[in-house]
Amino acid sequence: MKTATIIIRVLLGLLFVFASGTYFLDLVPEPELTGNMKIFNEGLMAAGYIMPMVKALELICGLAFLTGRFVPLATVVIFPISVNILGVHSFLAPEGLAIALFVMLSNLFLAYRNWFHYKGLLERK
């Protein structure tokens, strides 16, 4: 189980570092969007701060996953982003659903594997 945890953690880290790196370094041209996905993306871009913040968090959490340091914290921080990735690909861009499911299931798996770190937060005092 430890080997599976390391493999999933590294793959998830690589995915987030790659996604944020391509955003910040403008390595891949943005595909042409249509319909509701275009409207959604324009709204995110109009806010100005959302995408840079999300991509910065993806980069920080991706590096945490790759190095194996602060993994329980990175798992919690990246969870809302994972939920939104799954929501966007479930309802607006189903062609990316496989990767979105991988991200979500990997995040849930890492949360399960690090559950003992969260027990103190969930105890009634």
Backbone as XML, in Angstrom:
<?xml version="1.0"?>
<chain id="A" units="angstrom">
  <residue number="1" name="MET">
    <atom name="N" x="0.822" y="-1.195" z="0.000"/>
    <atom name="CA" x="0.000" y="0.000" z="0.000"/>
    <atom name="C" x="0.865" y="1.257" z="0.000"/>
  </residue>
  <residue number="2" name="LYS">
    <atom name="N" x="2.051" y="1.165" z="0.641"/>
    <atom name="CA" x="2.934" y="2.317" z="0.695"/>
    <atom name="C" x="3.434" y="2.676" z="-0.703"/>
  </residue>
  <residue number="3" name="THR">
    <atom name="N" x="3.728" y="1.667" z="-1.510"/>
    <atom name="CA" x="4.191" y="1.911" z="-2.877"/>
    <atom name="C" x="3.097" y="2.577" z="-3.706"/>
  </residue>
  <residue number="4" name="ALA">
    <atom name="N" x="1.861" y="2.113" z="-3.563"/>
    <atom name="CA" x="0.736" y="2.711" z="-4.297"/>
    <atom name="C" x="0.553" y="4.167" z="-3.880"/>
  </residue>
  <residue number="5" name="THR">
    <atom name="N" x="0.722" y="4.438" z="-2.603"/>
    <atom name="CA" x="0.591" y="5.815" z="-2.115"/>
    <atom name="C" x="1.650" y="6.718" z="-2.738"/>
  </residue>
  <residue number="6" name="ILE">
    <atom name="N" x="2.876" y="6.236" z="-2.801"/>
    <atom name="CA" x="3.957" y="7.031" z="-3.391"/>
    <atom name="C" x="3.701" y="7.264" z="-4.877"/>
  </residue>
  <residue number="7" name="ILE">
    <atom name="N" x="3.275" y="6.223" z="-5.587"/>
    <atom name="CA" x="3.013" y="6.353" z="-7.026"/>
    <atom name="C" x="1.896" y="7.363" z="-7.280"/>
  </residue>
  <residue number="8" name="ILE">
    <atom name="N" x="0.801" y="7.248" z="-6.561"/>
    <atom name="CA" x="-0.330" y="8.159" z="-6.753"/>
    <atom name="C" x="0.063" y="9.586" z="-6.367"/>
  </residue>
  <residue number="9" name="ARG">
    <atom name="N" x="0.788" y="9.725" z="-5.273"/>
    <atom name="CA" x="1.226" y="11.051" z="-4.828"/>
    <atom name="C" x="2.121" y="11.721" z="-5.870"/>
  </residue>
  <residue number="10" name="VAL">
    <atom name="N" x="3.048" y="10.976" z="-6.424"/>
    <atom name="CA" x="3.964" y="11.537" z="-7.426"/>
    <atom name="C" x="3.218" y="11.861" z="-8.723"/>
  </residue>
  <residue number="11" name="LEU">
    <atom name="N" x="2.334" y="10.963" z="-9.170"/>
    <atom name="CA" x="1.569" y="11.243" z="-10.392"/>
    <atom name="C" x="0.697" y="12.484" z="-10.236"/>
  </residue>
  <residue number="12" name="LEU">
    <atom name="N" x="0.045" y="12.603" z="-9.092"/>
    <atom name="CA" x="-0.786" y="13.776" z="-8.837"/>
    <atom name="C" x="0.077" y="15.036" z="-8.768"/>
  </residue>
  <residue number="13" name="GLY">
    <atom name="N" x="1.226" y="14.930" z="-8.133"/>
    <atom name="CA" x="2.145" y="16.060" z="-8.070"/>
    <atom name="C" x="2.623" y="16.485" z="-9.449"/>
  </residue>
  <residue number="14" name="LEU">
    <atom name="N" x="2.994" y="15.523" z="-10.282"/>
    <atom name="CA" x="3.424" y="15.835" z="-11.648"/>
    <atom name="C" x="2.312" y="16.506" z="-12.440"/>
  </residue>
  <residue number="15" name="LEU">
    <atom name="N" x="1.096" y="16.012" z="-12.289"/>
    <atom name="CA" x="-0.043" y="16.587" z="-13.012"/>
    <atom name="C" x="-0.260" y="18.046" z="-12.615"/>
  </residue>
  <residue number="16" name="PHE">
    <atom name="N" x="-0.231" y="18.340" z="-11.323"/>
    <atom name="CA" x="-0.445" y="19.712" z="-10.867"/>
    <atom name="C" x="0.717" y="20.631" z="-11.232"/>
  </residue>
  <residue number="17" name="VAL">
    <atom name="N" x="1.948" y="20.149" z="-11.127"/>
    <atom name="CA" x="3.096" y="20.975" z="-11.503"/>
    <atom name="C" x="3.068" y="21.257" z="-13.006"/>
  </residue>
  <residue number="18" name="PHE">
    <atom name="N" x="2.742" y="20.249" z="-13.808"/>
    <atom name="CA" x="2.658" y="20.447" z="-15.253"/>
    <atom name="C" x="1.554" y="21.445" z="-15.602"/>
  </residue>
  <residue number="19" name="ALA">
    <atom name="N" x="0.371" y="21.284" z="-14.993"/>
    <atom name="CA" x="-0.757" y="22.165" z="-15.294"/>
    <atom name="C" x="-0.453" y="23.610" z="-14.912"/>
  </residue>
  <residue number="20" name="SER">
    <atom name="N" x="0.157" y="23.813" z="-13.760"/>
    <atom name="CA" x="0.467" y="25.183" z="-13.353"/>
    <atom name="C" x="1.651" y="25.740" z="-14.138"/>
  </residue>
  <residue number="21" name="GLY">
    <atom name="N" x="2.608" y="24.897" z="-14.466"/>
    <atom name="CA" x="3.755" y="25.343" z="-15.250"/>
    <atom name="C" x="3.359" y="25.797" z="-16.643"/>
  </residue>
  <residue number="22" name="THR">
    <atom name="N" x="2.465" y="25.047" z="-17.281"/>
    <atom name="CA" x="2.016" y="25.459" z="-18.614"/>
    <atom name="C" x="1.217" y="26.747" z="-18.558"/>
  </residue>
  <residue number="23" name="TYR">
    <atom name="N" x="0.521" y="26.976" z="-17.451"/>
    <atom name="CA" x="-0.240" y="28.218" z="-17.304"/>
    <atom name="C" x="0.695" y="29.409" z="-17.125"/>
  </residue>
  <residue number="24" name="PHE">
    <atom name="N" x="1.627" y="29.306" z="-16.185"/>
    <atom name="CA" x="2.510" y="30.435" z="-15.879"/>
    <atom name="C" x="3.527" y="30.711" z="-16.986"/>
  </residue>
  <residue number="25" name="LEU">
    <atom name="N" x="4.007" y="29.670" z="-17.633"/>
    <atom name="CA" x="5.014" y="29.839" z="-18.679"/>
    <atom name="C" x="4.411" y="29.958" z="-20.074"/>
  </residue>
  <residue number="26" name="ASP">
    <atom name="N" x="3.088" y="29.838" z="-20.159"/>
    <atom name="CA" x="2.358" y="29.950" z="-21.427"/>
    <atom name="C" x="2.953" y="29.013" z="-22.484"/>
  </residue>
  <residue number="27" name="LEU">
    <atom name="N" x="3.115" y="27.744" z="-22.109"/>
    <atom name="CA" x="3.741" y="26.753" z="-22.985"/>
    <atom name="C" x="2.788" y="26.151" z="-24.007"/>
  </residue>
  <residue number="28" name="VAL">
    <atom name="N" x="1.525" y="26.046" z="-23.647"/>
    <atom name="CA" x="0.533" y="25.405" z="-24.519"/>
    <atom name="C" x="-0.535" y="26.440" z="-24.859"/>
  </residue>
  <residue number="29" name="PRO">
    <atom name="N" x="-0.838" y="26.606" z="-26.154"/>
    <atom name="CA" x="-1.905" y="27.558" z="-26.493"/>
    <atom name="C" x="-3.252" y="27.074" z="-25.947"/>
  </residue>
  <residue number="30" name="GLU">
    <atom name="N" x="-4.038" y="28.026" z="-25.481"/>
    <atom name="CA" x="-5.339" y="27.688" z="-24.915"/>
    <atom name="C" x="-6.282" y="27.247" z="-26.030"/>
  </residue>
  <residue number="31" name="PRO">
    <atom name="N" x="-6.965" y="26.116" z="-25.862"/>
    <atom name="CA" x="-7.881" y="25.645" z="-26.907"/>
    <atom name="C" x="-9.088" y="26.574" z="-27.037"/>
  </residue>
  <residue number="32" name="GLU">
    <atom name="N" x="-9.679" y="26.567" z="-28.190"/>
    <atom name="CA" x="-10.882" y="27.373" z="-28.438"/>
    <atom name="C" x="-12.045" y="26.764" z="-27.669"/>
  </residue>
  <residue number="33" name="LEU">
    <atom name="N" x="-12.671" y="27.563" z="-26.834"/>
    <atom name="CA" x="-13.798" y="27.100" z="-26.030"/>
    <atom name="C" x="-15.104" y="27.577" z="-26.644"/>
  </residue>
  <residue number="34" name="THR">
    <atom name="N" x="-16.154" y="26.816" z="-26.400"/>
    <atom name="CA" x="-17.476" y="27.177" z="-26.922"/>
    <atom name="C" x="-18.530" y="26.998" z="-25.831"/>
  </residue>
  <residue number="35" name="GLY">
    <atom name="N" x="-19.656" y="27.594" z="-26.044"/>
    <atom name="CA" x="-20.824" y="27.405" z="-25.183"/>
    <atom name="C" x="-20.611" y="27.853" z="-23.749"/>
  </residue>
  <residue number="36" name="ASN">
    <atom name="N" x="-21.171" y="27.061" z="-22.845"/>
    <atom name="CA" x="-21.121" y="27.390" z="-21.420"/>
    <atom name="C" x="-19.697" y="27.366" z="-20.861"/>
  </residue>
  <residue number="37" name="MET">
    <atom name="N" x="-18.853" y="26.517" z="-21.429"/>
    <atom name="CA" x="-17.467" y="26.476" z="-20.969"/>
    <atom name="C" x="-16.760" y="27.793" z="-21.279"/>
  </residue>
  <residue number="38" name="LYS">
    <atom name="N" x="-17.064" y="28.374" z="-22.416"/>
    <atom name="CA" x="-16.470" y="29.665" z="-22.785"/>
    <atom name="C" x="-16.944" y="30.750" z="-21.812"/>
  </residue>
  <residue number="39" name="ILE">
    <atom name="N" x="-18.232" y="30.753" z="-21.502"/>
    <atom name="CA" x="-18.792" y="31.737" z="-20.575"/>
    <atom name="C" x="-18.169" y="31.582" z="-19.187"/>
  </residue>
  <residue number="40" name="PHE">
    <atom name="N" x="-18.057" y="30.339" z="-18.741"/>
    <atom name="CA" x="-17.458" y="30.056" z="-17.436"/>
    <atom name="C" x="-16.006" y="30.538" z="-17.391"/>
  </residue>
  <residue number="41" name="ASN">
    <atom name="N" x="-15.238" y="30.213" z="-18.414"/>
    <atom name="CA" x="-13.832" y="30.596" z="-18.473"/>
    <atom name="C" x="-13.670" y="32.117" z="-18.540"/>
  </residue>
  <residue number="42" name="GLU">
    <atom name="N" x="-14.528" y="32.786" z="-19.297"/>
    <atom name="CA" x="-14.471" y="34.246" z="-19.368"/>
    <atom name="C" x="-14.754" y="34.873" z="-18.007"/>
  </residue>
  <residue number="43" name="GLY">
    <atom name="N" x="-15.657" y="34.278" z="-17.256"/>
    <atom name="CA" x="-15.948" y="34.766" z="-15.906"/>
    <atom name="C" x="-14.749" y="34.628" z="-14.986"/>
  </residue>
  <residue number="44" name="LEU">
    <atom name="N" x="-14.063" y="33.495" z="-15.069"/>
    <atom name="CA" x="-12.864" y="33.305" z="-14.254"/>
    <atom name="C" x="-11.781" y="34.307" z="-14.628"/>
  </residue>
  <residue number="45" name="MET">
    <atom name="N" x="-11.607" y="34.512" z="-15.920"/>
    <atom name="CA" x="-10.577" y="35.441" z="-16.384"/>
    <atom name="C" x="-10.933" y="36.892" z="-16.032"/>
  </residue>
  <residue number="46" name="ALA">
    <atom name="N" x="-12.231" y="37.215" z="-16.053"/>
    <atom name="CA" x="-12.663" y="38.581" z="-15.733"/>
    <atom name="C" x="-12.376" y="38.928" z="-14.275"/>
  </residue>
  <residue number="47" name="ALA">
    <atom name="N" x="-12.419" y="37.937" z="-13.397"/>
    <atom name="CA" x="-12.133" y="38.196" z="-11.988"/>
    <atom name="C" x="-10.680" y="38.622" z="-11.787"/>
  </residue>
  <residue number="48" name="GLY">
    <atom name="N" x="-9.805" y="38.135" z="-12.636"/>
    <atom name="CA" x="-8.417" y="38.569" z="-12.603"/>
    <atom name="C" x="-7.516" y="37.836" z="-11.635"/>
  </residue>
  <residue number="49" name="TYR">
    <atom name="N" x="-7.995" y="37.495" z="-10.464"/>
    <atom name="CA" x="-7.129" y="36.876" z="-9.463"/>
    <atom name="C" x="-7.359" y="35.374" z="-9.307"/>
  </residue>
  <residue number="50" name="ILE">
    <atom name="N" x="-8.491" y="34.872" z="-9.765"/>
    <atom name="CA" x="-8.855" y="33.473" z="-9.500"/>
    <atom name="C" x="-7.860" y="32.493" z="-10.109"/>
  </residue>
  <residue number="51" name="MET">
    <atom name="N" x="-7.630" y="32.577" z="-11.413"/>
    <atom name="CA" x="-6.770" y="31.592" z="-12.071"/>
    <atom name="C" x="-5.323" y="31.661" z="-11.577"/>
  </residue>
  <residue number="52" name="PRO">
    <atom name="N" x="-4.720" y="32.843" z="-11.427"/>
    <atom name="CA" x="-3.360" y="32.842" z="-10.868"/>
    <atom name="C" x="-3.292" y="32.239" z="-9.459"/>
  </residue>
  <residue number="53" name="MET">
    <atom name="N" x="-4.313" y="32.492" z="-8.633"/>
    <atom name="CA" x="-4.332" y="31.934" z="-7.292"/>
    <atom name="C" x="-4.469" y="30.410" z="-7.335"/>
  </residue>
  <residue number="54" name="VAL">
    <atom name="N" x="-5.392" y="29.922" z="-8.156"/>
    <atom name="CA" x="-5.603" y="28.479" z="-8.264"/>
    <atom name="C" x="-4.338" y="27.802" z="-8.787"/>
  </residue>
  <residue number="55" name="LYS">
    <atom name="N" x="-3.731" y="28.361" z="-9.818"/>
    <atom name="CA" x="-2.528" y="27.760" z="-10.392"/>
    <atom name="C" x="-1.350" y="27.834" z="-9.427"/>
  </residue>
  <residue number="56" name="ALA">
    <atom name="N" x="-1.267" y="28.895" z="-8.619"/>
    <atom name="CA" x="-0.209" y="28.972" z="-7.610"/>
    <atom name="C" x="-0.406" y="27.891" z="-6.541"/>
  </residue>
  <residue number="57" name="LEU">
    <atom name="N" x="-1.648" y="27.690" z="-6.125"/>
    <atom name="CA" x="-1.930" y="26.624" z="-5.162"/>
    <atom name="C" x="-1.645" y="25.253" z="-5.761"/>
  </residue>
  <residue number="58" name="GLU">
    <atom name="N" x="-1.987" y="25.064" z="-7.037"/>
    <atom name="CA" x="-1.675" y="23.804" z="-7.698"/>
    <atom name="C" x="-0.170" y="23.565" z="-7.733"/>
  </residue>
  <residue number="59" name="LEU">
    <atom name="N" x="0.603" y="24.604" z="-8.010"/>
    <atom name="CA" x="2.056" y="24.477" z="-8.055"/>
    <atom name="C" x="2.619" y="24.132" z="-6.672"/>
  </residue>
  <residue number="60" name="ILE">
    <atom name="N" x="2.184" y="24.838" z="-5.653"/>
    <atom name="CA" x="2.676" y="24.597" z="-4.295"/>
    <atom name="C" x="2.302" y="23.191" z="-3.826"/>
  </residue>
  <residue number="61" name="CYS">
    <atom name="N" x="1.054" y="22.798" z="-4.050"/>
    <atom name="CA" x="0.618" y="21.464" z="-3.629"/>
    <atom name="C" x="1.279" y="20.379" z="-4.469"/>
  </residue>
  <residue number="62" name="GLY">
    <atom name="N" x="1.447" y="20.634" z="-5.751"/>
    <atom name="CA" x="2.138" y="19.675" z="-6.605"/>
    <atom name="C" x="3.563" y="19.445" z="-6.149"/>
  </residue>
  <residue number="63" name="LEU">
    <atom name="N" x="4.261" y="20.509" z="-5.786"/>
    <atom name="CA" x="5.630" y="20.371" z="-5.273"/>
    <atom name="C" x="5.636" y="19.635" z="-3.932"/>
  </residue>
  <residue number="64" name="ALA">
    <atom name="N" x="4.641" y="19.883" z="-3.107"/>
    <atom name="CA" x="4.530" y="19.162" z="-1.832"/>
    <atom name="C" x="4.322" y="17.672" z="-2.078"/>
  </residue>
  <residue number="65" name="PHE">
    <atom name="N" x="3.483" y="17.325" z="-3.056"/>
    <atom name="CA" x="3.268" y="15.915" z="-3.388"/>
    <atom name="C" x="4.543" y="15.278" z="-3.935"/>
  </residue>
  <residue number="66" name="LEU">
    <atom name="N" x="5.258" y="15.999" z="-4.776"/>
    <atom name="CA" x="6.482" y="15.451" z="-5.357"/>
    <atom name="C" x="7.578" y="15.246" z="-4.316"/>
  </residue>
  <residue number="67" name="THR">
    <atom name="N" x="7.704" y="16.169" z="-3.395"/>
    <atom name="CA" x="8.754" y="16.063" z="-2.381"/>
    <atom name="C" x="8.354" y="15.179" z="-1.208"/>
  </residue>
  <residue number="68" name="GLY">
    <atom name="N" x="7.053" y="14.957" z="-1.046"/>
    <atom name="CA" x="6.580" y="14.144" z="0.074"/>
    <atom name="C" x="6.521" y="14.908" z="1.384"/>
  </residue>
  <residue number="69" name="ARG">
    <atom name="N" x="6.648" y="16.217" z="1.325"/>
    <atom name="CA" x="6.594" y="17.048" z="2.529"/>
    <atom name="C" x="5.254" y="17.784" z="2.573"/>
  </residue>
  <residue number="70" name="PHE">
    <atom name="N" x="4.679" y="17.867" z="3.735"/>
    <atom name="CA" x="3.388" y="18.552" z="3.959"/>
    <atom name="C" x="2.257" y="17.946" z="3.119"/>
  </residue>
  <residue number="71" name="VAL">
    <atom name="N" x="2.309" y="16.645" z="2.875"/>
    <atom name="CA" x="1.290" y="15.987" z="2.055"/>
    <atom name="C" x="-0.100" y="16.094" z="2.681"/>
  </residue>
  <residue number="72" name="PRO">
    <atom name="N" x="-0.273" y="15.881" z="3.997"/>
    <atom name="CA" x="-1.625" y="16.029" z="4.562"/>
    <atom name="C" x="-2.191" y="17.441" z="4.368"/>
  </residue>
  <residue number="73" name="LEU">
    <atom name="N" x="-1.354" y="18.460" z="4.534"/>
    <atom name="CA" x="-1.803" y="19.838" z="4.325"/>
    <atom name="C" x="-2.124" y="20.081" z="2.851"/>
  </residue>
  <residue number="74" name="ALA">
    <atom name="N" x="-1.270" y="19.631" z="1.956"/>
    <atom name="CA" x="-1.498" y="19.818" z="0.526"/>
    <atom name="C" x="-2.771" y="19.107" z="0.081"/>
  </residue>
  <residue number="75" name="THR">
    <atom name="N" x="-3.053" y="17.957" z="0.669"/>
    <atom name="CA" x="-4.263" y="17.217" z="0.322"/>
    <atom name="C" x="-5.514" y="18.012" z="0.687"/>
  </residue>
  <residue number="76" name="VAL">
    <atom name="N" x="-5.485" y="18.666" z="1.842"/>
    <atom name="CA" x="-6.627" y="19.472" z="2.271"/>
    <atom name="C" x="-6.750" y="20.736" z="1.419"/>
  </residue>
  <residue number="77" name="VAL">
    <atom name="N" x="-5.639" y="21.390" z="1.138"/>
    <atom name="CA" x="-5.660" y="22.643" z="0.377"/>
    <atom name="C" x="-6.139" y="22.408" z="-1.052"/>
  </residue>
  <residue number="78" name="ILE">
    <atom name="N" x="-5.732" y="21.305" z="-1.673"/>
    <atom name="CA" x="-6.061" y="21.063" z="-3.076"/>
    <atom name="C" x="-7.450" y="20.434" z="-3.251"/>
  </residue>
  <residue number="79" name="PHE">
    <atom name="N" x="-8.073" y="19.976" z="-2.159"/>
    <atom name="CA" x="-9.371" y="19.305" z="-2.275"/>
    <atom name="C" x="-10.460" y="20.169" z="-2.926"/>
  </residue>
  <residue number="80" name="PRO">
    <atom name="N" x="-10.659" y="21.433" z="-2.515"/>
    <atom name="CA" x="-11.699" y="22.234" z="-3.180"/>
    <atom name="C" x="-11.415" y="22.442" z="-4.671"/>
  </residue>
  <residue number="81" name="ILE">
    <atom name="N" x="-10.149" y="22.538" z="-5.028"/>
    <atom name="CA" x="-9.801" y="22.673" z="-6.444"/>
    <atom name="C" x="-10.135" y="21.389" z="-7.182"/>
  </residue>
  <residue number="82" name="SER">
    <atom name="N" x="-9.879" y="20.240" z="-6.554"/>
    <atom name="CA" x="-10.214" y="18.950" z="-7.164"/>
    <atom name="C" x="-11.718" y="18.811" z="-7.375"/>
  </residue>
  <residue number="83" name="VAL">
    <atom name="N" x="-12.487" y="19.261" z="-6.394"/>
    <atom name="CA" x="-13.953" y="19.206" z="-6.528"/>
    <atom name="C" x="-14.412" y="20.071" z="-7.702"/>
  </residue>
  <residue number="84" name="ASN">
    <atom name="N" x="-13.827" y="21.245" z="-7.848"/>
    <atom name="CA" x="-14.197" y="22.117" z="-8.960"/>
    <atom name="C" x="-13.747" y="21.560" z="-10.299"/>
  </residue>
  <residue number="85" name="ILE">
    <atom name="N" x="-12.577" y="20.933" z="-10.351"/>
    <atom name="CA" x="-12.130" y="20.288" z="-11.591"/>
    <atom name="C" x="-13.123" y="19.207" z="-11.989"/>
  </residue>
  <residue number="86" name="LEU">
    <atom name="N" x="-13.551" y="18.407" z="-11.028"/>
    <atom name="CA" x="-14.538" y="17.359" z="-11.317"/>
    <atom name="C" x="-15.866" y="17.968" z="-11.754"/>
  </residue>
  <residue number="87" name="GLY">
    <atom name="N" x="-16.309" y="19.022" z="-11.098"/>
    <atom name="CA" x="-17.573" y="19.660" z="-11.469"/>
    <atom name="C" x="-17.537" y="20.247" z="-12.868"/>
  </residue>
  <residue number="88" name="VAL">
    <atom name="N" x="-16.458" y="20.928" z="-13.207"/>
    <atom name="CA" x="-16.346" y="21.528" z="-14.536"/>
    <atom name="C" x="-16.364" y="20.448" z="-15.606"/>
  </residue>
  <residue number="89" name="HIS">
    <atom name="N" x="-15.621" y="19.374" z="-15.384"/>
    <atom name="CA" x="-15.553" y="18.332" z="-16.405"/>
    <atom name="C" x="-16.783" y="17.428" z="-16.396"/>
  </residue>
  <residue number="90" name="SER">
    <atom name="N" x="-17.528" y="17.425" z="-15.339"/>
    <atom name="CA" x="-18.783" y="16.663" z="-15.328"/>
    <atom name="C" x="-19.885" y="17.391" z="-16.081"/>
  </residue>
  <residue number="91" name="PHE">
    <atom name="N" x="-19.928" y="18.712" z="-15.945"/>
    <atom name="CA" x="-21.054" y="19.461" z="-16.486"/>
    <atom name="C" x="-20.740" y="20.308" z="-17.712"/>
  </residue>
  <residue number="92" name="LEU">
    <atom name="N" x="-19.499" y="20.760" z="-17.866"/>
    <atom name="CA" x="-19.197" y="21.693" z="-18.954"/>
    <atom name="C" x="-18.270" y="21.126" z="-20.020"/>
  </residue>
  <residue number="93" name="ALA">
    <atom name="N" x="-17.333" y="20.286" z="-19.644"/>
    <atom name="CA" x="-16.347" y="19.767" z="-20.599"/>
    <atom name="C" x="-16.098" y="18.284" z="-20.331"/>
  </residue>
  <residue number="94" name="PRO">
    <atom name="N" x="-17.041" y="17.422" z="-20.705"/>
    <atom name="CA" x="-16.927" y="16.007" z="-20.362"/>
    <atom name="C" x="-15.742" y="15.280" z="-21.007"/>
  </residue>
  <residue number="95" name="GLU">
    <atom name="N" x="-15.091" y="15.892" z="-21.989"/>
    <atom name="CA" x="-13.941" y="15.225" z="-22.605"/>
    <atom name="C" x="-12.762" y="15.086" z="-21.639"/>
  </residue>
  <residue number="96" name="GLY">
    <atom name="N" x="-12.730" y="15.859" z="-20.580"/>
    <atom name="CA" x="-11.660" y="15.762" z="-19.594"/>
    <atom name="C" x="-12.070" y="15.028" z="-18.332"/>
  </residue>
  <residue number="97" name="LEU">
    <atom name="N" x="-13.164" y="14.309" z="-18.379"/>
    <atom name="CA" x="-13.706" y="13.659" z="-17.187"/>
    <atom name="C" x="-12.771" y="12.587" z="-16.627"/>
  </residue>
  <residue number="98" name="ALA">
    <atom name="N" x="-12.054" y="11.876" z="-17.475"/>
    <atom name="CA" x="-11.165" y="10.810" z="-16.994"/>
    <atom name="C" x="-10.061" y="11.385" z="-16.101"/>
  </residue>
  <residue number="99" name="ILE">
    <atom name="N" x="-9.457" y="12.467" z="-16.533"/>
    <atom name="CA" x="-8.407" y="13.089" z="-15.726"/>
    <atom name="C" x="-8.997" y="13.681" z="-14.452"/>
  </residue>
  <residue number="100" name="ALA">
    <atom name="N" x="-10.180" y="14.284" z="-14.562"/>
    <atom name="CA" x="-10.836" y="14.848" z="-13.383"/>
    <atom name="C" x="-11.147" y="13.765" z="-12.355"/>
  </residue>
  <residue number="101" name="LEU">
    <atom name="N" x="-11.594" y="12.610" z="-12.812"/>
    <atom name="CA" x="-11.850" y="11.494" z="-11.895"/>
    <atom name="C" x="-10.557" y="11.009" z="-11.249"/>
  </residue>
  <residue number="102" name="PHE">
    <atom name="N" x="-9.485" y="10.950" z="-12.037"/>
    <atom name="CA" x="-8.186" y="10.560" z="-11.465"/>
    <atom name="C" x="-7.761" y="11.532" z="-10.373"/>
  </residue>
  <residue number="103" name="VAL">
    <atom name="N" x="-7.901" y="12.824" z="-10.641"/>
    <atom name="CA" x="-7.514" y="13.841" z="-9.651"/>
    <atom name="C" x="-8.335" y="13.678" z="-8.376"/>
  </residue>
  <residue number="104" name="MET">
    <atom name="N" x="-9.635" y="13.533" z="-8.516"/>
    <atom name="CA" x="-10.510" y="13.439" z="-7.347"/>
    <atom name="C" x="-10.259" y="12.155" z="-6.562"/>
  </residue>
  <residue number="105" name="LEU">
    <atom name="N" x="-10.190" y="11.033" z="-7.259"/>
    <atom name="CA" x="-9.971" y="9.761" z="-6.570"/>
    <atom name="C" x="-8.585" y="9.705" z="-5.928"/>
  </residue>
  <residue number="106" name="SER">
    <atom name="N" x="-7.603" y="10.287" z="-6.574"/>
    <atom name="CA" x="-6.260" y="10.333" z="-5.993"/>
    <atom name="C" x="-6.246" y="11.185" z="-4.731"/>
  </residue>
  <residue number="107" name="ASN">
    <atom name="N" x="-6.935" y="12.308" z="-4.788"/>
    <atom name="CA" x="-7.016" y="13.181" z="-3.616"/>
    <atom name="C" x="-7.714" y="12.465" z="-2.463"/>
  </residue>
  <residue number="108" name="LEU">
    <atom name="N" x="-8.797" y="11.779" z="-2.757"/>
    <atom name="CA" x="-9.511" y="11.035" z="-1.715"/>
    <atom name="C" x="-8.643" y="9.908" z="-1.158"/>
  </residue>
  <residue number="109" name="PHE">
    <atom name="N" x="-7.890" y="9.228" z="-2.021"/>
    <atom name="CA" x="-7.001" y="8.162" z="-1.582"/>
    <atom name="C" x="-5.917" y="8.706" z="-0.650"/>
  </residue>
  <residue number="110" name="LEU">
    <atom name="N" x="-5.323" y="9.840" z="-1.022"/>
    <atom name="CA" x="-4.290" y="10.433" z="-0.172"/>
    <atom name="C" x="-4.873" y="10.906" z="1.162"/>
  </residue>
  <residue number="111" name="ALA">
    <atom name="N" x="-6.089" y="11.403" z="1.145"/>
    <atom name="CA" x="-6.750" y="11.798" z="2.398"/>
    <atom name="C" x="-6.980" y="10.572" z="3.277"/>
  </residue>
  <residue number="112" name="TYR">
    <atom name="N" x="-7.391" y="9.482" z="2.666"/>
    <atom name="CA" x="-7.602" y="8.238" z="3.406"/>
    <atom name="C" x="-6.287" y="7.739" z="4.007"/>
  </residue>
  <residue number="113" name="ARG">
    <atom name="N" x="-5.218" y="7.774" z="3.225"/>
    <atom name="CA" x="-3.914" y="7.286" z="3.694"/>
    <atom name="C" x="-3.329" y="8.177" z="4.798"/>
  </residue>
  <residue number="114" name="ASN">
    <atom name="N" x="-3.722" y="9.433" z="4.851"/>
    <atom name="CA" x="-3.221" y="10.358" z="5.866"/>
    <atom name="C" x="-4.271" y="10.676" z="6.932"/>
  </residue>
  <residue number="115" name="TRP">
    <atom name="N" x="-5.269" y="9.830" z="7.046"/>
    <atom name="CA" x="-6.399" y="10.092" z="7.931"/>
    <atom name="C" x="-5.972" y="10.344" z="9.374"/>
  </residue>
  <residue number="116" name="PHE">
    <atom name="N" x="-4.937" y="9.664" z="9.839"/>
    <atom name="CA" x="-4.505" y="9.840" z="11.234"/>
    <atom name="C" x="-4.040" y="11.266" z="11.509"/>
  </residue>
  <residue number="117" name="HIS">
    <atom name="N" x="-3.648" y="12.010" z="10.492"/>
    <atom name="CA" x="-3.264" y="13.411" z="10.676"/>
    <atom name="C" x="-4.482" y="14.312" z="10.917"/>
  </residue>
  <residue number="118" name="TYR">
    <atom name="N" x="-5.640" y="13.876" z="10.468"/>
    <atom name="CA" x="-6.846" y="14.699" z="10.559"/>
    <atom name="C" x="-7.705" y="14.372" z="11.778"/>
  </residue>
  <residue number="119" name="LYS">
    <atom name="N" x="-7.433" y="13.276" z="12.455"/>
    <atom name="CA" x="-8.278" y="12.847" z="13.574"/>
    <atom name="C" x="-8.431" y="13.915" z="14.648"/>
  </residue>
  <residue number="120" name="GLY">
    <atom name="N" x="-7.360" y="14.602" z="14.978"/>
    <atom name="CA" x="-7.419" y="15.638" z="16.004"/>
    <atom name="C" x="-8.300" y="16.802" z="15.620"/>
  </residue>
  <residue number="121" name="LEU">
    <atom name="N" x="-8.381" y="17.076" z="14.330"/>
    <atom name="CA" x="-9.236" y="18.174" z="13.858"/>
    <atom name="C" x="-10.709" y="17.837" z="13.956"/>
  </residue>
  <residue number="122" name="LEU">
    <atom name="N" x="-11.027" y="16.560" z="13.919"/>
    <atom name="CA" x="-12.417" y="16.137" z="13.864"/>
    <atom name="C" x="-12.945" y="15.645" z="15.210"/>
  </residue>
  <residue number="123" name="GLU">
    <atom name="N" x="-12.128" y="15.705" z="16.252"/>
    <atom name="CA" x="-12.582" y="15.284" z="17.576"/>
    <atom name="C" x="-13.409" y="16.359" z="18.243"/>
  </residue>
  <residue number="124" name="ARG">
    <atom name="N" x="-14.420" y="15.932" z="18.956"/>
    <atom name="CA" x="-15.248" y="16.860" z="19.715"/>
    <atom name="C" x="-14.528" y="17.172" z="21.016"/>
  </residue>
  <residue number="125" name="LYS">
    <atom name="N" x="-14.404" y="18.434" z="21.321"/>
    <atom name="CA" x="-13.652" y="18.822" z="22.526"/>
    <atom name="C" x="-14.538" y="19.451" z="23.551"/>
  </residue>
</chain>
